[in-house]
Amino acid sequence: MDVKAAPNGVATIEDRILRITGYYGYYPGYSSQKSTSRSSVTRCKPGANCPSSHSSISRQLSPLSVTEDSSAPILELQSRGSSGVCGHRAERQNRSGDDGTQTHPEDSSQGNRIKARCLSCTSLVLKAIWGLLIILSVSSSWVGTTQIVKITYKNFYCPFFMTWFSTNWNIMFFPVYYSGHLATAQEKQSPMKKFRECSRIFGEDGLTLKLFLKRTAPFSILWTLTNYLYLLALKKLTATDVSALFCCNKAFVFLLSWIVLKDRFMGVRIVAAIMAITGIVMMAYADNFHADSIVGVAFAVGSASTSALYKVLFKMFLGSANFGEAAHFVSTLGFFNLIFISFTPVILYLTKVEHWSSFAALPWGCLCGMAGLWLAFNILVNVGVVLTYPILISIGTVLSVPGNAAVDLLKQEVIFNVVRLAATIVICIGFLLMLLPEEWDEITLRFINSLKEKKSEEHVDDITDPSVHLRSRNRAIGTVSIPLA
């Protein structure tokens, strides 16, 4: 049955069906082109040359003047019809190309993961190296400060003047910080702009005269009392005993934070506080409760208590501070000390409580060395928090105890009896217990459970290995062919 050609060029029923169904390879005259292609294909015997087939295919492809999107499927179908092997090869190449494009992002992602792991490992190694250097620097600076004070006392005993003189050096904290900012920062700021930025520790309005007097005065008094009591204790006790007793400030910080700041209660830290108090009593008992020993222990414990109160009040009123804000605050304490506390050493000099013959007779070398090491200790404590883990700073502080003990033994200024040695060890253990994180119990349980799981997996592997070996052996025996009779 003949069908008249439609205006759009669709001549046969097959063309209409293909057009209605939306066949992706359809174009007008598809059926007629298909019938001509079938009639033009001639059959050849195997091994014979068929030049007409190539000419017919070329004639078939030449009239196609449609877009690339519609012609591509037709060319693919015709190539498959003419040579199936070539079509399979092209399909395999396309699949392999697709697989290559799929595996390339996976390779790049694995490379990025390896790079990220390498960078994290490098940062951890650098933090560990910086931590080791900070530990050694903090402990050595604190040991040096304590030993220089003991040397200065041989010819010059003015503890408050020494405290006032060393506190004035805190003014240089912010200039040291700003020098580091100029050396390391890419976007450098002016001194006034940086000073105003760091003064936000006092509030949004920055440092005003009211805030200078209100916030700086109590902290300056606590700072001076801490250092003054520490120097008084060094006159009565050895450097080892004073540094060990000063480590009790961690226990006092926990107790004050628990009472005042309502921090989380931790049983292990209560145990550490009890151990610290036990060490204090044992330290006083080491010299059979001698008068100087009891007074020295009281001075050292008072220094640790004022230090703990300083830290708790700082956290209560000022919160946490970055390195720049801490440098600004410590320099502000130095200015307050120079302006408002300078009258105290003058009064002590006039009343001859702390008197010296002339300024030329002062041991300026020892005084400057003590003040410089004290300033270095404060800078290192704040820098260490930025460069490495804060727990390492506390470890550096507690390592000053064996450092002072080694120096005292070399100078033959201390005789370690059993009670004194036990007290020092108990205080140091209590200090280390204070360094445990709040989730230490959960971390410990996870670690123990992971060890148990690893042991159970190894035990299961040891049991399953012989059974697997026997199964493989039985399978090998079962596959042997037995000849039939």
C-alpha positions in Angstrom: 0.0 0.0 0.0 1.4 3.3 -1.1 1.3 6.3 1.2 1.5 9.8 -0.1 4.4 11.9 1.0 3.6 14.4 3.8 4.6 18.0 3.6 7.4 17.5 6.0 8.9 14.8 3.8 7.7 11.7 5.7 6.8 9.2 3.0 6.3 5.8 4.6 4.4 4.4 7.6 7.8 3.3 9.1 9.0 6.9 8.9 5.9 8.1 10.6 6.2 5.5 13.4 9.9 6.4 14.0 9.0 10.1 14.0 6.2 9.6 16.5 8.2 7.3 18.9 11.1 9.8 18.8 13.8 7.4 17.6 17.1 9.1 18.3 18.5 8.2 14.8 15.5 9.3 12.8 15.8 11.7 10.0 13.3 12.3 7.0 13.7 9.6 4.4 15.1 7.1 6.9 13.2 4.1 5.5 13.9 4.9 1.9 17.6 5.4 2.7 17.5 2.1 4.6 16.0 0.2 1.7 18.5 1.6 -0.7 21.3 0.7 1.6 20.0 -2.8 1.8 19.7 -3.1 -2.0 23.1 -1.6 -2.6 24.9 -4.1 -0.3 26.2 -7.0 -2.4 27.3 -10.2 -1.0 30.9 -11.3 -1.6 32.5 -14.6 -1.2 35.1 -15.1 1.5 38.5 -13.9 0.3 37.1 -12.0 -2.7 37.6 -8.3 -3.2 34.4 -6.2 -3.1 35.2 -2.7 -4.2 31.5 -1.9 -4.7 30.8 -2.3 -1.0 33.2 0.5 -0.1 31.8 2.8 -2.8 28.2 2.1 -1.7 29.0 2.9 1.9 30.8 6.1 0.9 27.8 7.0 -1.2 25.5 6.2 1.7 27.4 8.5 4.1 27.9 11.4 1.8 24.3 12.7 1.6 24.0 13.2 5.4 24.0 16.9 6.0 22.4 16.9 9.5 23.9 18.0 12.7 26.6 16.1 14.5 24.3 15.0 17.4 21.9 13.3 15.0 24.5 11.8 12.6 26.8 10.3 15.3 24.4 7.4 16.2 23.8 6.5 12.5 27.4 6.4 11.8 27.9 4.1 14.8 25.1 1.8 13.7 26.4 1.6 10.1 29.9 0.9 11.2 28.7 -1.9 13.3 26.7 -3.3 10.3 29.7 -3.1 7.9 32.3 -4.6 10.3 31.2 -5.9 13.7 34.8 -6.4 14.9 35.7 -2.8 14.4 32.6 -1.7 16.3 33.5 -3.8 19.3 37.0 -2.4 19.3 35.8 1.1 19.2 33.3 0.4 22.0 36.1 -1.2 24.1 38.3 1.9 23.5 35.5 4.2 24.5 34.9 2.1 27.7 38.6 2.1 28.5 38.7 5.9 28.0 35.7 6.3 30.3 37.3 4.1 32.9 40.5 6.2 32.7 38.6 9.4 33.2 36.9 7.8 36.2 40.1 6.5 37.8 42.0 9.8 37.3 40.0 11.7 40.0 40.4 8.8 42.4 44.2 8.9 41.9 44.2 12.7 42.4 42.1 12.3 45.6 44.5 9.7 46.9 47.4 12.0 46.2 45.7 14.8 48.0 45.1 12.5 51.0 48.8 11.5 51.1 49.8 15.1 50.9 47.5 16.1 53.7 48.8 13.2 55.9 52.4 14.3 55.1 51.6 17.9 56.1 49.8 16.8 59.3 52.8 14.6 60.2 55.2 17.4 59.5 53.2 19.8 61.7 53.1 17.3 64.5 56.9 16.8 64.3 57.5 20.5 64.2 55.2 21.0 67.2 57.0 18.2 69.1 60.4 19.8 68.3 59.2 23.3 69.4 57.7 21.7 72.5 61.0 20.1 73.4 62.8 23.4 72.9 60.2 25.3 74.9 60.4 22.7 77.8 64.1 23.1 78.0 64.0 26.9 77.8 61.2 27.3 80.4 62.9 25.0 82.9 66.3 26.5 82.4 65.1 30.1 82.6 63.2 29.3 85.9 66.2 27.5 87.3 68.5 30.3 86.3 66.3 32.9 87.9 66.1 31.0 91.2 69.8 30.3 91.4 70.8 33.9 90.5 68.5 35.1 93.4 70.4 32.7 95.8 73.7 34.1 94.5 72.5 37.7 94.9 71.5 37.1 98.5 75.1 36.4 99.5 76.0 40.1 99.2 72.6 41.9 98.7 69.4 41.2 100.5 66.6 43.5 99.4 63.8 41.2 98.2 61.2 43.9 97.6 63.6 46.1 95.6 64.5 43.1 93.5 60.8 42.3 92.9 60.1 45.9 91.9 63.2 46.1 89.7 62.4 42.8 87.8 58.7 43.8 87.4 59.7 47.0 85.7 61.2 44.9 82.9 57.7 43.7 82.0 57.4 47.0 80.1 59.6 45.5 77.4 57.1 42.6 76.7 55.0 44.4 74.2 58.0 45.8 72.3 59.4 42.3 72.0 56.1 41.1 70.7 55.8 43.9 68.2 59.3 43.1 66.9 58.3 39.5 66.3 55.2 40.8 64.5 57.3 42.9 62.2 59.6 40.0 61.5 57.0 37.4 60.8 53.7 39.1 59.7 52.9 39.6 56.0 50.6 42.6 56.7 52.5 44.8 59.1 50.7 47.3 61.3 51.8 50.5 62.9 52.7 50.3 66.7 49.6 52.4 67.7 47.2 50.3 65.6 48.6 47.1 67.0 48.5 48.6 70.5 44.8 49.5 70.1 44.1 46.1 68.7 45.7 44.3 71.6 44.0 46.6 74.1 40.7 45.0 73.4 41.4 42.7 76.3 40.2 45.5 78.6 36.9 45.8 76.6 35.5 47.2 73.4 36.6 50.8 74.3 40.2 49.7 74.8 42.4 50.9 77.6 41.0 53.9 79.4 42.3 55.5 82.6 39.4 54.1 84.6 40.0 50.6 83.3 43.8 51.0 83.8 43.3 51.7 87.5 40.4 49.2 88.0 41.7 46.2 86.2 45.5 46.6 86.5 45.7 47.5 90.2 44.6 44.2 91.7 46.6 42.1 89.2 49.7 44.2 89.8 49.4 43.7 93.5 49.0 40.0 93.1 51.9 39.8 90.7 54.1 41.7 93.2 53.0 39.6 96.2 53.7 36.3 94.3 57.3 37.3 93.4 58.0 38.9 96.7 56.9 35.9 98.7 58.9 33.6 96.4 62.0 35.6 97.0 61.4 35.6 100.8 61.0 31.8 100.7 64.4 31.5 98.9 66.0 33.1 101.9 64.7 30.4 104.3 64.7 27.3 102.1 66.8 25.8 99.3 66.0 26.4 95.7 64.8 22.8 95.3 62.3 23.0 98.2 60.9 26.4 97.0 60.5 25.3 93.4 58.7 22.1 94.5 56.4 23.9 96.9 55.6 26.5 94.2 54.3 23.7 92.0 51.3 23.4 94.3 49.8 26.4 92.6 48.1 24.0 90.1 46.2 22.3 93.0 45.2 25.7 94.3 44.0 26.8 90.9 41.8 23.8 90.6 40.3 24.3 94.1 39.6 28.0 93.5 38.2 27.3 90.0 35.9 24.6 91.5 34.7 27.0 94.2 34.6 30.4 92.4 34.2 29.5 88.7 32.1 26.4 89.3 34.3 24.3 87.1 33.8 20.5 86.7 34.5 18.4 89.7 37.2 15.8 89.1 38.2 13.2 91.6 41.7 12.7 90.3 42.4 16.4 90.8 41.1 16.3 94.4 43.6 13.4 94.9 46.3 15.7 93.4 45.4 18.5 95.7 45.6 16.2 98.7 49.0 15.0 97.5 50.2 18.6 97.2 49.0 19.4 100.8 50.7 16.2 102.0 53.9 17.2 100.3 53.8 20.6 102.0 53.4 19.0 105.4 56.2 16.5 104.7 58.5 19.4 103.5 58.0 21.2 106.8 58.6 17.9 108.7 61.8 17.3 106.8 63.7 19.8 109.1 61.8 18.7 112.2 59.5 21.7 112.0 62.3 24.1 112.5 61.3 27.8 112.7 63.0 28.9 109.5 61.7 25.9 107.7 58.0 26.5 108.7 58.3 30.2 107.8 59.9 29.3 104.5 57.2 26.8 103.7 54.6 29.4 104.6 56.2 31.9 102.2 56.4 29.4 99.4 52.8 28.2 99.8 51.6 31.9 100.0 53.4 32.6 96.7 51.7 29.6 95.1 48.3 30.7 96.5 48.6 34.3 95.2 49.7 32.9 91.8 46.6 30.7 91.7 44.4 33.6 92.7 45.9 35.7 89.9 45.1 33.1 87.3 41.6 32.5 88.5 40.7 36.2 88.6 42.2 36.7 85.2 40.0 34.0 83.8 37.0 35.5 85.6 37.3 39.1 84.6 39.4 39.1 81.4 38.8 35.6 80.0 41.3 34.0 77.6 43.9 36.2 75.8 46.0 35.6 72.7 49.7 36.3 72.6 49.4 40.0 71.7 46.8 40.7 74.4 48.9 38.9 77.0 52.0 41.0 76.0 49.9 44.2 76.2 48.6 43.2 79.6 52.0 42.3 81.1 53.5 45.5 79.8 50.6 47.4 81.4 51.4 45.8 84.7 55.0 47.0 84.3 53.8 50.6 83.7 51.6 50.4 86.8 54.4 49.0 88.9 56.7 51.8 87.8 54.2 54.6 88.4 52.3 53.6 91.5 54.5 51.1 93.4 57.8 52.9 93.1 57.1 54.7 96.4 57.3 51.4 98.3 61.0 50.7 97.8 61.7 54.4 98.6 59.9 54.1 101.9 61.8 50.9 102.7 65.1 52.6 101.9 64.3 55.6 104.0 63.2 53.4 107.0 66.4 51.3 106.4 64.4 48.1 106.1 66.1 47.6 102.8 69.1 49.8 102.7 72.3 49.9 100.6 75.3 52.2 100.8 75.2 53.5 97.2 73.8 52.7 93.8 77.3 51.9 92.6 77.5 49.1 95.2 74.4 47.3 93.9 75.1 44.0 92.1 73.7 45.3 88.8 74.9 42.2 86.9 73.0 39.8 89.1 69.9 42.1 89.2 69.8 42.5 85.4 70.4 38.7 84.9 67.6 37.9 87.3 65.2 40.4 85.7 66.1 39.3 82.2 65.6 35.6 82.9 62.3 36.3 84.6 61.1 38.3 81.6 62.3 35.5 79.3 60.3 33.0 81.4 57.1 35.0 81.0 57.6 35.4 77.3 58.4 31.7 76.8 55.3 30.7 78.7 53.1 32.8 76.4 55.0 32.0 73.2 54.9 28.2 74.0 51.1 28.2 74.0 51.1 29.5 70.4 53.9 27.3 69.1 53.2 24.0 70.9 50.9 22.3 73.3 50.1 24.1 76.6 50.7 21.0 78.7 54.4 21.1 77.7 54.7 24.5 79.4 53.6 23.0 82.7 56.0 20.1 82.2 58.8 22.6 81.7 57.8 24.3 85.0 57.8 21.0 87.0 61.2 20.0 85.5 62.7 23.0 87.2 62.5 21.0 90.4 65.1 18.3 89.4 67.1 21.1 87.7 67.4 23.0 90.9 68.1 19.8 92.8 71.0 19.1 90.4 72.5 22.6 90.9 72.0 22.4 94.7 73.8 19.0 94.8 76.7 20.4 92.8 76.9 23.4 95.1 76.5 21.1 98.1 73.8 23.4 99.6 71.2 20.6 100.2 71.2 17.2 101.9 68.4 15.0 100.6 67.0 12.9 103.4 64.2 10.4 102.8 61.4 12.7 104.0 62.5 15.7 101.8 62.9 13.5 98.7 59.5 11.8 99.3 57.8 15.2 99.7 59.4 16.5 96.5 58.2 13.4 94.6 54.7 13.5 96.0 54.3 17.2 95.0 55.6 16.5 91.5 53.2 13.5 91.1 50.3 15.7 92.2 51.3 18.4 89.7 51.4 15.8 86.9 48.0 14.5 87.9 46.6 18.0 87.5 47.7 18.0 83.9 45.3 15.1 83.0 42.4 16.2 80.7 38.9 16.2 81.8 38.0 13.2 79.7 41.0 11.1 80.8 38.8 8.3 82.1 36.9 7.9 78.8 40.2 8.1 76.9 41.7 5.4 79.1 38.7 3.1 78.7 38.8 3.5 74.9 42.5 2.7 74.9 42.0 -0.4 77.0 39.0 -1.6 74.9 41.0 -1.1 71.7 43.9 -3.2 73.1 41.4 -6.0 74.1 39.9 -6.0 70.6 43.3 -6.3 69.0 44.2 -9.2 71.2 40.9 -11.0 70.5 41.4 -10.5 66.8 44.9 -11.9 66.9 43.6 -14.9 68.9 40.9 -15.5 66.4 43.4 -15.3 63.5 45.7 -17.8 65.3 42.7 -20.2 65.7 41.4 -19.9 62.1 44.8 -20.2 60.4 45.3 -24.0 61.2 41.6 -24.8 60.2 42.1 -23.0 56.8 45.2 -25.0 56.2 43.5 -28.2 56.9 40.6 -27.3 54.6 42.9 -26.5 51.8 44.7 -29.8 52.3 41.4 -31.8 52.3 40.3 -30.0 49.1 43.6 -30.9 47.5 43.2 -34.5 48.5 39.6 -34.6 47.2 40.5 -33.4 43.8 42.8 -36.3 43.1 41.3 -38.4 40.2 41.1 -42.1 40.9 41.4 -44.3 37.8 38.4 -46.6 37.2 39.0 -50.3 36.9 
